[in-house]
Amino acid sequence: MQVAAASSAPPPPAAPTATELVTRPEAGIARGKWEAPAWAFWAMLGVILVFSGGYVLRRMGFFARAKPKDSNVPPPSRGSRR
């Protein structure tokens, strides 16, 4: 088996080069149209912590309203009704 000789065809023309410049953003998460500054994320975290802390304290009874002492209404029962 013999190898065929290289053809005498001319090499194909070079592909045209791009003339448009592309500017890419810097690396990292600082991308997007609606980017917020770093302080906004800390502020949101603070608001979430304040509201969740208030909710927990309310559920624990720290913000319970004091009942008048002259009330004759018994407290609600959480047991089963028969």
N, CA and C atoms as an extended XYZ file, in Angstrom:
246
Properties=species:S:1:pos:R:3:atomname:S:1:resname:S:1:resid:I:1 pbc="F F F"
N         0.836       -1.156        0.000 N   MET     1
C         0.000        0.000        0.000 CA  MET     1
C         0.892        1.234        0.000 C   MET     1
N         0.617        2.117       -0.905 N   GLN     2
C         1.410        3.329       -1.022 CA  GLN     2
C         0.570        4.541       -0.649 C   GLN     2
N         1.256        5.537       -0.085 N   VAL     3
C         0.578        6.768        0.308 CA  VAL     3
C         0.537        7.674       -0.911 C   VAL     3
N        -0.641        8.252       -1.130 N   ALA     4
C        -0.785        9.131       -2.286 CA  ALA     4
C         0.005       10.414       -2.034 C   ALA     4
N         0.522       10.954       -3.076 N   ALA     5
C         1.282       12.195       -2.960 CA  ALA     5
C         0.340       13.343       -2.637 C   ALA     5
N         0.857       14.352       -1.965 N   ALA     6
C         0.047       15.512       -1.612 CA  ALA     6
C        -0.482       16.157       -2.877 C   ALA     6
N        -1.720       16.606       -2.805 N   SER     7
C        -2.301       17.199       -3.999 CA  SER     7
C        -1.679       18.564       -4.233 C   SER     7
N        -1.774       18.999       -5.421 N   SER     8
C        -1.188       20.291       -5.757 CA  SER     8
C        -2.215       21.418       -5.689 C   SER     8
N        -3.356       21.183       -4.993 N   ALA     9
C        -4.384       22.217       -4.874 CA  ALA     9
C        -3.895       23.305       -3.915 C   ALA     9
N        -4.258       24.538       -4.196 N   PRO    10
C        -3.825       25.626       -3.306 CA  PRO    10
C        -4.560       25.544       -1.964 C   PRO    10
N        -3.976       26.052       -0.875 N   PRO    11
C        -4.652       26.013        0.430 CA  PRO    11
C        -5.898       26.892        0.402 C   PRO    11
N        -6.895       26.575        1.227 N   PRO    12
C        -8.135       27.362        1.233 CA  PRO    12
C        -7.844       28.782        1.747 C   PRO    12
N        -8.648       29.746        1.342 N   PRO    13
C        -8.421       31.120        1.799 CA  PRO    13
C        -8.705       31.235        3.308 C   PRO    13
N        -8.047       32.164        3.941 N   ALA    14
C        -8.218       32.357        5.383 CA  ALA    14
C        -9.620       32.896        5.666 C   ALA    14
N       -10.142       32.507        6.821 N   ALA    15
C       -11.476       32.962        7.221 CA  ALA    15
C       -11.414       34.451        7.558 C   ALA    15
N       -12.473       35.184        7.273 N   PRO    16
C       -12.459       36.609        7.608 CA  PRO    16
C       -12.412       36.810        9.134 C   PRO    16
N       -11.729       37.832        9.566 N   THR    17
C       -11.601       38.098       10.994 CA  THR    17
C       -12.731       39.029       11.444 C   THR    17
N       -13.062       38.945       12.704 N   ALA    18
C       -14.127       39.780       13.263 CA  ALA    18
C       -13.607       41.204       13.463 C   ALA    18
N       -14.454       42.164       13.194 N   THR    19
C       -14.059       43.558       13.360 CA  THR    19
C       -14.790       44.214       14.525 C   THR    19
N       -15.602       43.454       15.231 N   GLU    20
C       -16.378       44.015       16.335 CA  GLU    20
C       -15.632       43.785       17.646 C   GLU    20
N       -15.576       44.816       18.505 N   LEU    21
C       -14.941       44.691       19.806 CA  LEU    21
C       -15.997       44.321       20.837 C   LEU    21
N       -15.679       43.360       21.666 N   VAL    22
C       -16.597       42.923       22.717 CA  VAL    22
C       -15.972       43.287       24.053 C   VAL    22
N       -16.708       44.035       24.868 N   THR    23
C       -16.238       44.400       26.197 CA  THR    23
C       -16.952       43.526       27.209 C   THR    23
N       -16.197       42.748       27.942 N   ARG    24
C       -16.777       41.843       28.927 CA  ARG    24
C       -16.693       42.470       30.319 C   ARG    24
N       -17.667       42.157       31.197 N   PRO    25
C       -17.600       42.710       32.561 CA  PRO    25
C       -16.476       42.061       33.344 C   PRO    25
N       -16.103       42.697       34.446 N   GLU    26
C       -15.064       42.133       35.292 CA  GLU    26
C       -15.559       40.828       35.897 C   GLU    26
N       -14.637       39.982       36.276 N   ALA    27
C       -14.994       38.693       36.866 CA  ALA    27
C       -15.663       38.893       38.213 C   ALA    27
N       -16.561       38.017       38.566 N   GLY    28
C       -17.248       38.091       39.859 CA  GLY    28
C       -18.746       38.153       39.680 C   GLY    28
N       -19.449       38.405       40.790 N   ILE    29
C       -20.908       38.418       40.736 CA  ILE    29
C       -21.465       39.796       40.431 C   ILE    29
N       -20.600       40.763       40.205 N   ALA    30
C       -21.057       42.129       39.925 CA  ALA    30
C       -21.499       42.244       38.473 C   ALA    30
N       -22.559       41.575       38.148 N   ARG    31
C       -23.089       41.608       36.785 CA  ARG    31
C       -24.591       41.810       36.851 C   ARG    31
N       -25.159       42.248       35.791 N   GLY    32
C       -26.603       42.354       35.711 CA  GLY    32
C       -27.074       43.789       35.688 C   GLY    32
N       -28.272       43.944       35.176 N   LYS    33
C       -28.846       45.271       35.010 CA  LYS    33
C       -29.293       45.858       36.332 C   LYS    33
N       -29.780       45.018       37.254 N   TRP    34
C       -30.367       45.506       38.494 CA  TRP    34
C       -29.467       45.195       39.683 C   TRP    34
N       -28.197       45.407       39.543 N   GLU    35
C       -27.266       45.118       40.620 CA  GLU    35
C       -27.476       46.088       41.780 C   GLU    35
N       -27.417       45.559       42.998 N   ALA    36
C       -27.580       46.385       44.199 CA  ALA    36
C       -26.219       46.545       44.871 C   ALA    36
N       -26.017       47.648       45.567 N   PRO    37
C       -24.759       47.807       46.298 CA  PRO    37
C       -24.691       46.834       47.472 C   PRO    37
N       -23.487       46.614       47.981 N   ALA    38
C       -23.293       45.622       49.049 CA  ALA    38
C       -24.085       45.979       50.300 C   ALA    38
N       -24.229       47.268       50.620 N   TRP    39
C       -24.932       47.651       51.838 CA  TRP    39
C       -26.404       47.262       51.787 C   TRP    39
N       -26.981       47.151       50.583 N   ALA    40
C       -28.398       46.801       50.472 CA  ALA    40
C       -28.644       45.367       50.955 C   ALA    40
N       -27.692       44.479       50.690 N   PHE    41
C       -27.849       43.099       51.141 CA  PHE    41
C       -27.735       43.021       52.663 C   PHE    41
N       -26.836       43.811       53.247 N   TRP    42
C       -26.718       43.834       54.704 CA  TRP    42
C       -27.969       44.434       55.324 C   TRP    42
N       -28.530       45.442       54.693 N   ALA    43
C       -29.753       46.058       55.212 CA  ALA    43
C       -30.912       45.062       55.166 C   ALA    43
N       -31.019       44.305       54.081 N   MET    44
C       -32.087       43.299       53.988 CA  MET    44
C       -31.914       42.230       55.060 C   MET    44
N       -30.674       41.815       55.303 N   LEU    45
C       -30.414       40.823       56.347 CA  LEU    45
C       -30.821       41.373       57.711 C   LEU    45
N       -30.508       42.646       57.964 N   GLY    46
C       -30.896       43.264       59.233 CA  GLY    46
C       -32.395       43.317       59.411 C   GLY    46
N       -33.111       43.682       58.367 N   VAL    47
C       -34.581       43.749       58.441 CA  VAL    47
C       -35.165       42.359       58.705 C   VAL    47
N       -34.633       41.366       58.041 N   ILE    48
C       -35.123       39.993       58.243 CA  ILE    48
C       -34.877       39.545       59.677 C   ILE    48
N       -33.687       39.848       60.214 N   LEU    49
C       -33.382       39.441       61.585 CA  LEU    49
C       -34.255       40.158       62.608 C   LEU    49
N       -34.522       41.441       62.394 N   VAL    50
C       -35.364       42.193       63.333 CA  VAL    50
C       -36.786       41.642       63.331 C   VAL    50
N       -37.348       41.421       62.148 N   PHE    51
C       -38.726       40.920       62.087 CA  PHE    51
C       -38.839       39.487       62.598 C   PHE    51
N       -37.876       38.641       62.263 N   SER    52
C       -37.950       37.264       62.752 CA  SER    52
C       -37.730       37.216       64.262 C   SER    52
N       -36.834       38.065       64.788 N   GLY    53
C       -36.650       38.130       66.240 CA  GLY    53
C       -37.904       38.610       66.938 C   GLY    53
N       -38.558       39.621       66.377 N   GLY    54
C       -39.814       40.108       66.947 CA  GLY    54
C       -40.900       39.051       66.921 C   GLY    54
N       -40.959       38.286       65.844 N   TYR    55
C       -41.953       37.213       65.747 CA  TYR    55
C       -41.703       36.152       66.815 C   TYR    55
N       -40.433       35.776       66.988 N   VAL    56
C       -40.109       34.756       67.982 CA  VAL    56
C       -40.446       35.261       69.385 C   VAL    56
N       -40.094       36.507       69.681 N   LEU    57
C       -40.406       37.057       71.005 CA  LEU    57
C       -41.911       37.144       71.239 C   LEU    57
N       -42.659       37.471       70.201 N   ARG    58
C       -44.122       37.535       70.343 CA  ARG    58
C       -44.695       36.148       70.607 C   ARG    58
N       -44.175       35.153       69.893 N   ARG    59
C       -44.655       33.783       70.100 CA  ARG    59
C       -44.292       33.264       71.485 C   ARG    59
N       -43.184       33.762       72.053 N   MET    60
C       -42.767       33.341       73.387 CA  MET    60
C       -43.541       34.077       74.479 C   MET    60
N       -44.281       35.114       74.124 N   GLY    61
C       -45.122       35.801       75.081 CA  GLY    61
C       -44.526       37.081       75.645 C   GLY    61
N       -43.446       37.569       75.104 N   PHE    62
C       -42.841       38.792       75.611 CA  PHE    62
C       -43.669       40.031       75.276 C   PHE    62
N       -44.446       39.969       74.228 N   PHE    63
C       -45.259       41.111       73.824 CA  PHE    63
C       -46.743       40.862       74.088 C   PHE    63
N       -47.058       39.946       74.999 N   ALA    64
C       -48.452       39.629       75.297 CA  ALA    64
C       -49.089       40.814       76.019 C   ALA    64
N       -50.308       41.083       75.687 N   ARG    65
C       -51.031       42.176       76.339 CA  ARG    65
C       -51.491       41.717       77.716 C   ARG    65
N       -51.359       42.595       78.687 N   ALA    66
C       -51.792       42.273       80.049 CA  ALA    66
C       -53.317       42.330       80.108 C   ALA    66
N       -53.903       41.328       80.718 N   LYS    67
C       -55.361       41.284       80.851 CA  LYS    67
C       -55.769       42.087       82.077 C   LYS    67
N       -56.903       42.761       82.018 N   PRO    68
C       -57.378       43.484       83.205 CA  PRO    68
C       -57.666       42.505       84.335 C   PRO    68
N       -57.368       42.912       85.566 N   LYS    69
C       -57.534       42.012       86.713 CA  LYS    69
C       -59.001       41.798       87.091 C   LYS    69
N       -59.877       42.695       86.700 N   ASP    70
C       -61.283       42.553       87.066 CA  ASP    70
C       -62.068       41.728       86.049 C   ASP    70
N       -61.383       41.089       85.137 N   SER    71
C       -62.064       40.298       84.117 CA  SER    71
C       -62.534       38.975       84.709 C   SER    71
N       -63.779       38.626       84.463 N   ASN    72
C       -64.338       37.366       84.940 CA  ASN    72
C       -64.335       36.283       83.876 C   ASN    72
N       -63.733       36.581       82.748 N   VAL    73
C       -63.707       35.618       81.648 CA  VAL    73
C       -62.540       34.664       81.870 C   VAL    73
N       -62.793       33.347       81.899 N   PRO    74
C       -61.693       32.396       82.101 CA  PRO    74
C       -60.789       32.349       80.861 C   PRO    74
N       -59.543       31.959       81.037 N   PRO    75
C       -58.669       31.867       79.875 CA  PRO    75
C       -59.126       30.756       78.935 C   PRO    75
N       -58.842       30.886       77.677 N   PRO    76
C       -59.286       29.843       76.724 CA  PRO    76
C       -58.572       28.530       77.009 C   PRO    76
N       -59.311       27.450       76.824 N   SER    77
C       -58.770       26.113       77.062 CA  SER    77
C       -58.178       25.578       75.774 C   SER    77
N       -57.019       24.970       75.875 N   ARG    78
C       -56.393       24.377       74.697 CA  ARG    78
C       -56.625       22.860       74.657 C   ARG    78
N       -57.297       22.330       75.642 N   GLY    79
C       -57.569       20.893       75.679 CA  GLY    79
C       -58.707       20.514       74.759 C   GLY    79
N       -58.938       19.225       74.634 N   SER    80
C       -60.017       18.755       73.767 CA  SER    80
C       -61.379       18.993       74.435 C   SER    80
N       -62.355       19.278       73.641 N   ARG    81
C       -63.718       19.507       74.145 CA  ARG    81
C       -64.503       18.209       74.082 C   ARG    81
N       -65.244       17.919       75.168 N   ARG    82
C       -66.054       16.692       75.168 CA  ARG    82
C       -67.461       16.990       75.459 C   ARG    82
